[in-house]
Amino acid sequence: MSKAGTPHKVEAMNLAADKAAGPATGTLMALDDLLTPALVLDAARLHTNARKMRERAEALGVALRPHMKTAKSAEVAKAALAGAKGKGLGGVTVATLREAEYFLDHGFRDITYAVCIVPKKLALVATLTAQGADLKILTDDAGVASAIAGDGRPFQVLIEIDCGEHRTGVAPDSPQLLEIAEILGRGGNVTVAGVLTHAGHSYACRSPDEMAKVAEDERAAAVAAAARLRDAGFACPTVSVGSTPTARYAKSLEGVTEMRPGVYLLGDLYQAGIGTCAVTDIAASVLASVIAHRRGENALLIDAGGLALSKDRATQALPEDQGYGLVCDMRTGTPFAGVKVTSVHQEHGHVTADAPLPFEKLPVGAKVRVLPNHVCMTAAAYDTFHVIDGQGRVTATWDRCHGW
């Protein structure tokens, strides 16, 4: 239960007890014993993905501040930052203030809330700061900057820069950049902590060269904005960039202080499709049970549908459409050739294949694992990870936070 004394306190009280939660850390349980659908996390793949990105950040000469909006798990964050030094357990990025509260409760003090703040949320930010969070917030709006400056409580603020995605943020050469900084500077307890940008448009790239170009645009925008702020008298200690594609393919991050990739930890079929990971790197999957055969249609049904898998069809935009997910062997996580979830109802997944399905290997009651199209959306339905070892045995359950 949250220690922050906010409305989120009641969430833990409302969760059903145990819900086939699996074993305590250090004990073993057969994957086949879990009730389905369940969210499965391959520990070896997770730790390999985490290590590679730590090495990447070190090679680029920047700090790694992983974005936890996908994993929403303190244990995954610890894996991401293994060996990190600094405040608390290392710096993390979050997409909701519920996540900020959760990670603070789990010992992570250095937190960046990477969504533009609105004035009504400042009270919760102040509460978390008073409880020990080194919490940075984000804005791209002069009016919000005025509200922050006039609040009277201490805040650390990053100005968001638009590096080409055109979602939120101000252009690095715009007059709004200095206007926002100057307004914030009038607040006696406000620190202009730096700039932050996100190259979300890198997900539209289809080659390493394209991703490298977007990564350079991202870097250049953040560095140019920081230079303008410094010329105007603002220290701008933080220059933050980040997405999994740009972190993977950036050739230089000169002038940048940190990067914030996130989905790399778990991976998904869209990331594999654009080349930021391999299918064999995907650490998260959904365990499901076969509930019916439709032999005349060369189809079977599983108990993971639109809620358990999400209805995200990200790979539809790629040369190889993976439906609603690839169906895999329960123990090894290896995909059955050409077997996909091709349609979903709320609690039903319709599985088909170009070749005859292996009905004898997949009788009613058998379990399979499904690799997700977009793991951020898929994982959001679950309150725990069931962590497995290399033999497909459940060794632990890790909690995840929910809500906003």
N, C-alpha and C positions, 0 to 999 in steps of 0.2 A: 504494500500500500504506500502511496506517495507520502513523503515527508514534507511536501511543500505547502500543505494546508490550502490547496486550491480546489475548485470543483472537481478536478480529476481524481481526487481521493477516493471517490465512491466506485471508480471503475473496477479496481481489484476486488472489491467486496461483491461485485455482481458477476464475476466470472465463475463458471461452474467448477466445482472441485474435481480435480484429477482428470476427467475427460480423457481416459486412456493416455495419460501424460507420459507413460514410459518410465524408465528407470532413473534413479538418481545417478549423478555423474560417477563414473568408475564401475558401474555394474553393467551387465549385458542383458539384452532382450532380443528375441527374434523379431525381425522386421515384419514377418508374417503375422505376428500377434497384435499389431496395431490395428485399431479401428480406422476405417477409411471414410472419407479422404483425410490425408494427413500430409503435412509439409515436412519433407525429408531434406537433410543437409549432410552432404558428404564432407566429412572433416578434412580428409587428405586434400581434396580439391580446394576447399576453402583456404587452408593454410598455404597451399602452393600459390594460389591467386594472390593472397595477401603478401607473401614474400616477394613475388615478382614486382608488385607495385611499389613496395618499400624500396627495392633495389632501383627501380626506375626513378623514383623521387630523388634518391641519393645521387644517381648518375646525373640528373638534371640540376642538382644543387638547390633543391627547394624542400620545404617541409611538406609532409603529407597530412592533410586534414580530411580523412575519408568522409564522404557523405553517407549518413546512416538512414536516409529516408526509405531505402529499400529493405535493408536488414532489420532495422528497428530493434536491435538486440545488443545488449551490453557485452555479451560474450563474443559476438561477432566483431564488435568494435575492439575488444581486447586482442582478438586474433589479428585484426588489421594493423594494430599499433604495437604489436609485440616488440618489446625493447625500446619503445619510444621514451624520450625524456621530456620533462616539462611539467606544466601544471597538472596536477591530478594524474590521470592515466594517459594523457595525450589529448590533442585537439581533435574535435569532431565537428561535422556540419550536420545541421538538422533542417527539416522542412516544416516542422510544426513546433509550437511551444509545448505541446504535450511531450514531444520527443526531448526537448530541452529539459523539461522537468524530470523525465525518466532517466536520462543520462546523468544529470546531476545527482539524483538519488543513488545511482550506481557508481559514483566516484569520479565522473568526468566533469571537471570544472571549466575547461577551456572549450567554449561552445560558440559556434557561429550559426545564427538563425538566418538562413539564406533565402528568405522570402520578404518582400517589402512589408514593413511594419505599418499598422494603422494605429491611430492614437488610442483607441479603446484597449489595445493590448499592452500599453506601456505600464499599466499597474502590475500586470503579471510579470513583465520583464523586470520591473523594480523589485518585486518579491523574490524572484529567483536570484537576482544580483545580491540582495541583502542576505540570502542564504548561502552565499559563497560562490555563485557562478561568475566566471569571467566571460560574460555573455555579450557578444557583438550583435547588433541589429542592423537592418538594411533599409535604405530609402533611395528613391529617385525623384522625390517630390518636395517642392519648396514649402507647400502648406504643411506637410507632415513634419518637415524639418523645423518649422516654426513651433509646432506643437511639442516636439521633443525639447527644443531649446527653452520653451516657456514652462516646461513641467516642473523644473526645480530639482528633480532627482538625477542621480548620476547615470549616464548612458554612454556606451561606446558605439559609434555609428560608422558603418561602411557605406559609401555612396556606390550604388550599382551603376555599372557601365554597360552600355549596349555595344557588343562587339560584332553584331551582325544577325543575331537571332530575331531582333525586333519584338521581343516579348515585353520585358521591363528593362529599365536602365536608361541613362542619358548618354548621348554621344560623347566621346572623349574630348572633342573640340567644341562642345556646345557651351553657350553662356550659362546654362542651367547648372553645370558642374560647379563652377565657382560660386554661383548664387546660393546653392544648397550648402556648400562648405561655409560660406560667410554667415549664413543664418544659423547654422549649427554652432559656429564659433562664438556667437553671442550668448549662448547658454553657458553659464558659469560652471556647471557640472558635466558638460558634454565634451566628449573627446571625438574628434574626427580621426577615426582609427585607420582609414585608408580607403581602398577601392576594391570592388569585387565584380567579376564578370563571369558569364557562363556561355560557352559556345554550344548551345543546344542544337544549333543547325548542323553541327558535326554529324548528327545521326542520319542526316540525309546524304552523307558522303558514301561513296562506293569503292574507294581505293585508298591505300595508305598515302599516296601523294595528295589526294584531295583532303584527307584528314590532317596531314601535315600543314597544308596551306591554311586551313581554318585555325589550326593551333597557333600558327604564326600571327594570323589576324587577331586572335584572342589575346595573345601575349602583347602585341604591339598596342592594342587599344588600352589595356590595363596600364601598361608602362607609360604611355603618353598621358593618360589621365593623371597618374601619380606625379609625373613631372610637372604638369600644370599646377597641381595643388601645392607641390613643394615650392615652386616659383612664387606662389601667392602666400607663402609663409606657413603652410600646414605640413607637419612632419610626415604624414602618410606612411606609417611604418608597415602597414599590411598592403600587399599587392597580390590579390587572390584570383586564381583562374581555376577552371576545372570542368572536365567531363571525361568519361572513360575513353572515348575515341581520341581526344586531343592529348590526354595524358599518355596514351599508348604511343602516339606517333609524333609528338612534338620533337623538333630537332634542337630547339634551344628554349630555355625559359629565363634567359638573361633579364634581370630587372624584376623578376617575379619572386615573391617570398614563399608562396605555398600553392599547392594544387589540391582540388577537391573531387576526385573521381569517386564513384560509389558503386555502380552496378557491377564493376569488375569483380567484386568479392564473390558474388553468386553466379553471375553470367546468365544468359538466356539465348534462345534461338535467334533473336534479332541481332544480338551482339555477334553471335557466330556467323550470321549471314553477312554482316558488313565487315567482318574480319578483325574484330578486336579480341576475339577468343576463339577457341575451337569447341566443337560440340563436347569433346572429352574434358573440357575445362568447366562445364556447367555444374555447379555444386548443389543447386536446389532443384528439387523435383517434387511432384505430387504423387503420393502413393494412393492407388485406387483399386477397387475390386471389380472383377468381371461379374456383371449381374444378369446378363442374358446373351444368348446367341441368336443370330439371324443368318443361319447358314445359307439360305437361298439368296440372300442379298450380299453374301460374303462380308458380313458385318457383325460386330458384337457391341454390347453396351457396357459402360463402366459407371460407377457411382460418383464420378467427378464431372460436373457439368459447368455451366456458366459461372456459378458462384465459386466453385473450387478451383477452376482454371483461369477465370476471368474471360471476358469476351473480346479481349484485345486481339486484333488480327494484324499485328505489326508486320509479320513476314509476308503478308499479302503484297506488300510493296517491293519485295525482293524477287530476284529471279527464281528462287526456290521457295514456294509457299508451303509452310509447315502446318497449315491448318490451325487448330487450337492447341497443338503440341504433339511431339513425337512420343510414341508408346515404346517403353523400354522393359527389358528384363528386370524383375523386382530386385534380385540380389546384386547384379553387376551394374545396372544402370545403362547397359548397352542397348541402343535402339534396335528394335526389330525392323528389318529392311522394309522401307516403304509403308510402315504402319503408322497411321496418324489418327488423331481425333479430328474428324472432318465437320462435325456439327455438334451443337450443344443445346440442351434444355437447361432449366435451372439446376437440376440434380442428376442429369443424364448426359453422358458423353457418348457420342456415336463414333465408333472406330471402324475404319475401312482400310483397304490396301489394294494396290494394283494386282498383286499376286494373291493366291489363296491364303487366307488367314490360318495360322496354326491353332485351330480350335482344340486339338487334342492337348496341346501344351498350355492352353488357356481355358480350362473348364470354368463353369460358373463357380464363383468363390475364389478363384485364383487372383493373385494380386499382380499389378504392374506398376511401373513408375512412368510419369509423364513429364517430359522436359517442357518448361514453359516458353511461350512466345515472348512475353514481357514480364519478367520476374517481379518487378515492382508492383504490378497490378495483381498478379497471382498470389504473392506472399501476403498481401494486405488482408486476405480472408482468414488468416490463421493467428492464433495466440501463442503458439509454440513452434520451435524447430525440433524435430526428432533427429538427433545427430547420429550418424552411422560411421562405422569403421570400414576398412578395406574389405572385410568379409560380409558386408551388408548387415551387420548387427547393430542394434540401437544401443549406444553407450551412454547417452545423456539426453535430457530435454532442456532447451534454452528458451526462456521467456522472450516475448516480443511486446512492445507497447502498441497501444491503439489510441485513436481519437486525435483531437485537435486542441 
